[in-house]
Amino acid sequence: MINKCGQYIKSLKKKYHQSRYWGYLYRNMVKQIDSYNEKPKEYIPYINKPGIAFSFDDSYRVYDWYKYGKDMFGYYNVKVTFNMNGVHPLKNNREHTQDEIDKLLELQANGHEIAHHSFKHKPALEYSALYGYEKWIKDEIETLLSWMEKQSHSKTNERFKKPVSFVFPHFIYNNETLNRLIPKYFKIARGHLKKDNLTSFNHVGFAPSICLDDYYSCNTYYIKKIIKLTKKTGRNLILTCHSILPEDVNHNFYGEGEKAKKWGTWSTSPKLIQTIINEARKNDMEFYTTSELAGIATFIDRNFEMAVREKISNLDRWIEIKELSKVKELDLNNRGISNLDGLEYFLNLEKLNLSNNPISDFRLLKKLPKLRHVNTENNPLKQRKKVKEYSMVVKSILLFFTLKVIPFVKFFEILELG
């Protein structure tokens, strides 16, 4: 009986402090916001449609990201950012195994960003104070960039994209560490709370975030109010998380010892994440990666990236999403392209030639609202295997589509694919 009373009192205290923290956070955001955007005639993703950017730290947590996040986020549906280290700090700083690398690359293949979180997760200020800024850059930044470039998936051979965004370990930074990273290495660097905690489109430099983890005991009442507030401002909200673990998993998930137990408190439940997804959709908001908030387009297929660079006469700078949104026709004939990641940024594309490429997955074409004509001649259409399940009429449509051109979105509507 005494134990139950003690647990009840402890629960009440937690709810009280939770409400105070999140209530203060919300009220302070309201005070910091100096203007609200007028509702535009049209909301355009990546350009002016407010959104949520989930940002998950510490890639040794990849197994729970994969287990509890992969299906929940879907394929280019709820896009998020996973922030990568090169080692496992709870296992003697061993480097990532091939299985962990494969899982991270499979998350990237679903539309998610793999961002830079420093090689050994060393706090920037502490490490640079001991060894100097140059050694911090070399050991923590350049080492991970080099390591990522050497990795590939064991079956698909896909590789990590060059990171656009950085995340400060333990949220700790100063102006000197920020200035040494941006713009030389990255376009945007995420931390924790600052001013109104919101991020504008095409953002450069430091980006604030709000942490959802158990450590901060997220209050759903106030997070919903913060989401509505974000929508009113016309800006974006970055939400930091670490592990994705159900509420009934204890904090010893990562092993024994105080360090493992403490790190286990840095987790967010699938239930809370789904609640936020539902609330964002209710408010007609988008889901972005951190690099997309910086206005930067990225590509898995390097042949596709080079073709785009040639198209927009940009051979070495960051590729801006707003540049791609101006393109109406794109000829990618015989460019050796096998992955269409990045095509979703061509929002005004009307005509597309994909002939003579080893492309087997065309689902991203559904993301292009103005696409009217597409040529896929001489591609190994994976969807061909499904033709047997359909009538001769649908077979004729597929044949006509493959040899000529038809509105691609209509094609998918007919086959009910993707």
C-alpha positions as CSV (number, residue, x, y, z in Angstrom):
1,M,0.0,0.0,0.0
2,I,2.8,2.4,1.0
3,N,4.6,1.6,-2.3
4,K,1.5,2.3,-4.3
5,C,1.0,5.7,-2.6
6,G,4.7,6.5,-3.2
7,Q,4.4,5.7,-6.9
8,Y,1.2,7.7,-7.2
9,I,2.8,10.8,-5.6
10,K,5.8,10.4,-7.8
11,S,3.5,10.2,-10.9
12,L,1.7,13.4,-9.8
13,K,5.0,15.3,-9.3
14,K,6.1,14.2,-12.8
15,K,2.9,15.4,-14.4
16,Y,3.2,18.7,-12.5
17,H,6.7,19.4,-13.6
18,Q,5.9,18.2,-17.1
19,S,3.1,20.6,-17.4
20,R,5.1,23.5,-16.0
21,Y,8.1,22.9,-18.4
22,W,6.0,22.5,-21.5
23,G,3.6,25.3,-20.6
24,Y,6.6,27.7,-20.1
25,L,8.1,26.5,-23.4
26,Y,4.9,27.2,-25.3
27,R,4.3,30.6,-23.7
28,N,7.9,31.7,-24.3
29,M,7.5,30.7,-28.0
30,V,4.4,32.9,-28.2
31,K,6.4,35.8,-26.7
32,Q,9.3,35.3,-29.0
33,I,7.3,35.2,-32.3
34,D,7.2,38.8,-33.7
35,S,5.0,38.2,-36.7
36,Y,2.6,35.7,-38.2
37,N,2.5,35.0,-42.0
38,E,-0.6,35.7,-44.0
39,K,-2.1,32.6,-45.4
40,P,-0.7,32.2,-49.0
41,K,-3.0,31.5,-52.0
42,E,-1.3,28.1,-52.3
43,Y,0.9,26.0,-50.0
44,I,3.8,24.5,-51.9
45,P,5.9,21.7,-50.2
46,Y,9.6,22.7,-49.6
47,I,8.8,26.3,-50.6
48,N,6.2,27.7,-48.1
49,K,4.1,24.9,-46.7
50,P,4.9,24.7,-42.9
51,G,6.0,21.3,-41.6
52,I,7.5,19.1,-39.0
53,A,11.1,17.8,-39.1
54,F,11.8,14.8,-36.9
55,S,15.5,14.5,-36.1
56,F,16.8,11.3,-34.4
57,D,20.2,11.3,-32.8
58,D,22.9,8.6,-32.3
59,S,23.0,5.9,-35.0
60,Y,23.9,3.1,-32.6
61,R,20.1,3.2,-32.0
62,V,19.5,2.1,-35.6
63,Y,17.9,-1.2,-34.7
64,D,15.0,0.5,-32.9
65,W,14.8,3.1,-35.6
66,Y,14.4,0.4,-38.1
67,K,12.1,-1.8,-36.1
68,Y,9.7,0.8,-34.8
69,G,10.2,3.6,-37.4
70,K,10.6,2.1,-40.8
71,D,7.0,1.1,-41.3
72,M,5.5,4.0,-39.3
73,F,7.3,6.5,-41.5
74,G,6.7,4.6,-44.8
75,Y,8.2,5.3,-48.2
76,Y,8.8,9.0,-48.8
77,N,5.7,9.6,-46.6
78,V,6.8,11.0,-43.3
79,K,10.4,12.0,-44.1
80,V,12.7,12.3,-41.1
81,T,16.4,12.8,-40.4
82,F,18.6,10.1,-38.7
83,N,21.8,11.6,-37.3
84,M,24.9,9.3,-37.7
85,N,28.0,8.6,-35.7
86,G,30.7,6.2,-36.9
87,V,31.0,4.2,-33.7
88,H,28.9,2.6,-30.9
89,P,29.8,4.4,-27.7
90,L,28.3,1.8,-25.4
91,K,30.4,-1.0,-27.1
92,N,33.9,0.3,-26.7
93,N,33.5,2.7,-29.6
94,R,33.5,-0.1,-32.2
95,E,32.7,1.0,-35.7
96,H,29.3,0.3,-37.2
97,T,28.8,-3.3,-38.4
98,Q,27.8,-4.0,-41.9
99,D,24.3,-5.0,-40.8
100,E,23.9,-1.6,-39.1
101,I,25.2,0.2,-42.2
102,D,22.7,-1.8,-44.3
103,K,19.8,-0.7,-42.1
104,L,20.9,3.0,-42.2
105,L,21.1,2.8,-46.0
106,E,17.7,1.1,-46.2
107,L,16.2,4.0,-44.2
108,Q,17.9,6.4,-46.6
109,A,16.4,4.5,-49.5
110,N,12.9,5.2,-48.0
111,G,13.4,8.9,-48.4
112,H,15.1,9.7,-45.0
113,E,18.2,11.9,-44.5
114,I,21.3,10.5,-42.9
115,A,23.0,13.5,-41.3
116,H,26.4,14.0,-39.6
117,H,26.5,13.7,-35.8
118,S,30.3,13.6,-35.3
119,F,32.4,10.4,-35.5
120,K,32.8,9.5,-31.8
121,H,30.0,11.8,-30.5
122,K,32.5,14.1,-28.7
123,P,31.1,17.4,-27.4
124,A,32.5,20.1,-29.7
125,L,33.5,22.6,-26.9
126,E,35.0,20.0,-24.6
127,Y,37.1,18.3,-27.4
128,S,38.2,21.6,-29.0
129,A,39.2,23.0,-25.6
130,L,41.5,20.0,-25.0
131,Y,42.9,19.6,-28.5
132,G,42.1,22.7,-30.5
133,Y,39.5,23.4,-33.2
134,E,41.5,22.0,-36.0
135,K,41.9,18.6,-34.4
136,W,38.2,18.5,-33.5
137,I,37.4,19.2,-37.2
138,K,39.8,16.5,-38.3
139,D,38.8,13.8,-35.8
140,E,35.1,14.3,-35.5
141,I,34.0,15.9,-38.8
142,E,36.4,15.0,-41.6
143,T,36.9,11.4,-40.3
144,L,33.2,10.7,-40.4
145,L,32.8,12.2,-43.8
146,S,35.6,10.1,-45.1
147,W,34.2,7.0,-43.4
148,M,30.7,7.5,-44.8
149,E,32.1,7.8,-48.3
150,K,33.7,4.4,-48.1
151,Q,30.6,2.5,-47.0
152,S,28.0,0.8,-49.2
153,H,25.0,-1.6,-48.8
154,S,26.0,-5.2,-48.9
155,K,23.4,-6.1,-51.6
156,T,22.3,-2.9,-53.4
157,N,25.7,-1.2,-53.3
158,E,24.0,2.1,-52.6
159,R,26.1,4.6,-50.7
160,F,25.4,7.4,-48.2
161,K,24.7,10.8,-49.6
162,K,27.1,13.6,-48.8
163,P,25.6,15.1,-45.5
164,V,24.1,18.6,-45.8
165,S,23.2,18.9,-42.1
166,F,25.1,18.5,-38.8
167,V,23.9,17.9,-35.3
168,F,25.9,19.0,-32.2
169,P,26.4,16.2,-29.7
170,H,24.7,16.9,-26.4
171,F,23.4,20.1,-28.0
172,I,26.6,21.9,-27.0
173,Y,28.2,24.5,-29.3
174,N,29.5,28.1,-29.6
175,N,29.8,30.6,-32.4
176,E,33.4,29.4,-33.2
177,T,32.4,25.7,-33.7
178,L,29.4,26.8,-35.7
179,N,31.4,29.1,-38.0
180,R,34.0,26.4,-38.6
181,L,31.3,24.0,-39.9
182,I,29.1,26.4,-41.9
183,P,29.3,26.9,-44.8
184,K,32.5,24.9,-45.5
185,Y,31.1,21.5,-44.5
186,F,27.4,21.9,-44.0
187,K,24.4,24.2,-44.7
188,I,22.6,23.8,-41.4
189,A,23.5,22.7,-37.9
190,R,20.8,21.6,-35.4
191,G,21.0,22.1,-31.7
192,H,18.4,22.5,-28.9
193,L,16.2,25.4,-27.7
194,K,16.8,29.0,-29.0
195,K,14.4,32.0,-29.1
196,D,11.1,30.9,-30.8
197,N,12.5,27.4,-31.6
198,L,11.2,27.6,-35.2
199,T,13.1,27.3,-38.5
200,S,12.4,29.2,-41.7
201,F,12.7,27.8,-45.2
202,N,16.1,28.0,-46.9
203,H,17.7,28.3,-43.5
204,V,21.5,28.6,-43.1
205,G,23.4,28.2,-39.9
206,F,22.1,27.1,-36.4
207,A,18.6,25.6,-36.2
208,P,16.9,25.1,-32.9
209,S,14.8,22.1,-31.9
210,I,12.5,20.9,-29.1
211,C,13.3,17.5,-27.6
212,L,10.5,15.0,-27.2
213,D,12.3,12.3,-25.2
214,D,11.3,10.8,-21.9
215,Y,14.0,12.8,-20.3
216,Y,11.8,15.9,-20.9
217,S,8.5,14.1,-20.4
218,C,6.7,15.4,-23.4
219,N,3.2,16.9,-22.8
220,T,0.9,16.1,-25.7
221,Y,-1.5,19.0,-24.9
222,Y,1.2,21.6,-25.3
223,I,3.0,19.9,-28.2
224,K,-0.3,20.1,-30.1
225,K,-0.6,23.8,-29.3
226,I,3.0,24.2,-30.5
227,I,2.2,22.5,-33.8
228,K,-0.8,24.8,-34.4
229,L,1.4,27.8,-33.5
230,T,4.0,26.6,-36.0
231,K,1.4,26.4,-38.7
232,K,0.2,30.0,-38.0
233,T,3.7,31.4,-38.4
234,G,4.2,29.7,-41.8
235,R,7.6,28.2,-40.6
236,N,8.8,24.8,-39.4
237,L,9.4,22.9,-36.2
238,I,12.3,20.5,-35.7
239,L,11.6,17.8,-33.1
240,T,14.6,16.0,-31.6
241,C,14.3,12.4,-30.5
242,H,16.9,9.6,-29.8
243,S,15.6,6.1,-29.6
244,I,12.1,5.0,-30.7
245,L,10.9,2.6,-28.0
246,P,7.5,1.5,-26.8
247,E,6.5,2.9,-23.4
248,D,6.7,-0.6,-21.7
249,V,10.4,-1.0,-22.6
250,N,12.5,-0.2,-19.6
251,H,15.5,2.1,-19.6
252,N,18.0,-0.8,-19.4
253,F,17.3,-1.6,-23.1
254,Y,20.9,-0.7,-24.0
255,G,22.5,-2.8,-21.3
256,E,23.6,-2.6,-17.7
257,G,25.3,0.3,-15.9
258,E,24.5,3.9,-15.2
259,K,25.6,5.2,-18.6
260,A,23.4,2.7,-20.5
261,K,20.5,3.4,-18.2
262,K,20.8,7.1,-18.5
263,W,21.0,6.9,-22.3
264,G,17.9,4.7,-22.2
265,T,15.9,7.6,-20.9
266,W,16.6,9.4,-24.2
267,S,13.8,7.7,-26.1
268,T,10.4,8.6,-27.6
269,S,7.5,6.2,-27.9
270,P,6.0,5.2,-31.3
271,K,2.6,6.2,-29.8
272,L,3.8,9.8,-29.2
273,I,5.4,10.1,-32.6
274,Q,2.2,8.8,-34.3
275,T,0.1,11.4,-32.3
276,I,2.3,14.1,-33.6
277,I,2.1,12.8,-37.2
278,N,-1.7,12.7,-36.9
279,E,-1.8,16.3,-35.5
280,A,0.5,17.6,-38.2
281,R,-1.7,16.0,-40.9
282,K,-4.8,17.4,-39.2
283,N,-3.2,20.9,-39.6
284,D,-2.3,20.2,-43.2
285,M,1.4,20.3,-42.6
286,E,4.3,18.6,-44.4
287,F,7.2,16.4,-43.1
288,Y,10.7,17.5,-44.0
289,T,14.3,16.4,-43.5
290,T,16.7,18.9,-41.9
291,S,18.4,19.4,-45.3
292,E,15.1,20.2,-46.9
293,L,14.6,23.0,-44.4
294,A,17.9,24.3,-45.6
295,G,16.4,24.3,-49.1
296,I,18.9,21.7,-50.4
297,A,18.1,18.8,-52.7
298,T,20.0,15.5,-52.5
299,F,20.3,12.4,-54.7
300,I,21.1,8.8,-53.9
301,D,22.1,8.1,-57.6
302,R,25.2,10.0,-58.5
303,N,24.5,9.7,-62.2
304,F,21.1,11.4,-61.6
305,E,22.8,14.1,-59.6
306,M,25.3,14.8,-62.3
307,A,22.6,15.0,-65.0
308,V,20.7,17.5,-62.8
309,R,23.8,19.6,-62.2
310,E,24.4,19.8,-66.0
311,K,20.8,20.8,-66.5
312,I,20.9,23.7,-64.1
313,S,24.6,24.6,-64.8
314,N,25.7,23.9,-61.2
315,L,28.7,21.5,-61.0
316,D,29.9,21.9,-57.5
317,R,27.5,24.0,-55.3
318,W,24.6,22.8,-53.1
319,I,21.6,22.1,-55.4
320,E,18.7,24.3,-54.2
321,I,15.2,22.9,-54.3
322,K,13.9,26.2,-55.6
323,E,16.1,25.8,-58.7
324,L,14.6,22.4,-59.4
325,S,11.0,23.6,-58.9
326,K,11.5,25.8,-62.0
327,V,12.2,22.9,-64.3
328,K,9.4,21.9,-66.6
329,E,11.1,19.4,-68.9
330,L,13.9,16.9,-68.1
331,D,15.7,14.6,-70.5
332,L,17.5,11.8,-68.7
333,N,17.8,9.4,-71.6
334,N,20.6,6.9,-71.3
335,R,22.2,8.4,-68.2
336,G,22.8,5.1,-66.3
337,I,20.2,6.1,-63.6
338,S,18.8,3.4,-61.4
339,N,17.3,5.4,-58.5
340,L,14.9,8.3,-58.8
341,D,15.5,9.7,-55.3
342,G,15.5,13.5,-55.6
343,L,12.9,13.6,-58.4
344,E,10.2,14.7,-55.8
345,Y,11.7,18.2,-55.8
346,F,10.7,18.8,-59.5
347,L,7.3,20.0,-58.5
348,N,6.5,21.8,-61.8
349,L,7.9,19.1,-64.0
350,E,5.5,18.4,-67.0
351,K,7.6,16.2,-69.3
352,L,10.2,13.6,-68.4
353,N,12.3,11.3,-70.5
354,L,13.6,8.3,-68.5
355,S,14.2,6.0,-71.5
356,N,17.2,3.6,-71.6
357,N,18.0,3.5,-67.9
358,P,18.2,0.6,-65.5
359,I,15.2,1.9,-63.4
360,S,12.9,-0.6,-61.8
361,D,11.0,1.5,-59.3
362,F,8.9,4.5,-60.5
363,R,6.8,5.2,-57.4
364,L,8.3,8.7,-56.9
365,L,6.6,9.9,-60.1
366,K,3.4,10.0,-58.0
367,K,5.0,12.9,-56.1
368,L,5.0,15.1,-59.2
369,P,1.6,16.9,-59.4
370,K,2.1,18.5,-62.8
371,L,3.7,15.6,-64.6
372,R,1.8,14.9,-67.8
373,H,4.1,12.9,-70.1
374,V,6.8,10.4,-69.3
375,N,8.9,8.0,-71.5
376,T,10.2,4.9,-69.8
377,E,11.1,2.9,-72.8
378,N,13.8,0.2,-72.2
379,N,13.6,0.2,-68.4
380,P,13.3,-3.0,-66.4
381,L,9.9,-2.1,-65.0
382,K,9.4,-4.1,-61.7
383,Q,5.7,-3.4,-62.1
384,R,5.6,-5.6,-65.2
385,K,5.4,-8.7,-62.9
386,K,2.0,-7.5,-61.8
387,V,0.5,-7.3,-65.2
388,K,-0.7,-10.9,-65.1
389,E,-3.0,-10.0,-62.3
390,Y,-4.8,-7.5,-64.5
391,S,-7.2,-7.7,-67.5
392,M,-6.2,-7.5,-71.1
393,V,-7.3,-3.9,-71.1
394,V,-4.8,-2.9,-68.4
395,K,-2.1,-4.9,-70.3
396,S,-2.8,-2.8,-73.3
397,I,-2.5,0.4,-71.3
398,L,0.8,-0.8,-69.9
399,L,2.1,-1.6,-73.4
400,F,1.0,1.8,-74.7
401,F,2.6,3.5,-71.7
402,T,5.9,1.7,-72.1
403,L,6.3,2.3,-75.8
404,K,4.9,5.8,-76.0
405,V,3.9,8.4,-73.3
406,I,0.8,8.8,-71.1
407,P,0.1,10.8,-67.9
408,F,2.1,8.7,-65.4
409,V,-0.1,9.5,-62.4
410,K,-3.1,8.1,-64.2
411,F,-1.2,5.0,-65.0
412,F,-0.6,4.4,-61.3
413,E,-4.2,5.1,-60.5
414,I,-5.3,2.4,-62.9
415,L,-2.9,-0.2,-61.5
416,E,-3.3,0.9,-57.9
417,L,0.4,0.6,-57.3
418,G,2.8,2.3,-54.9
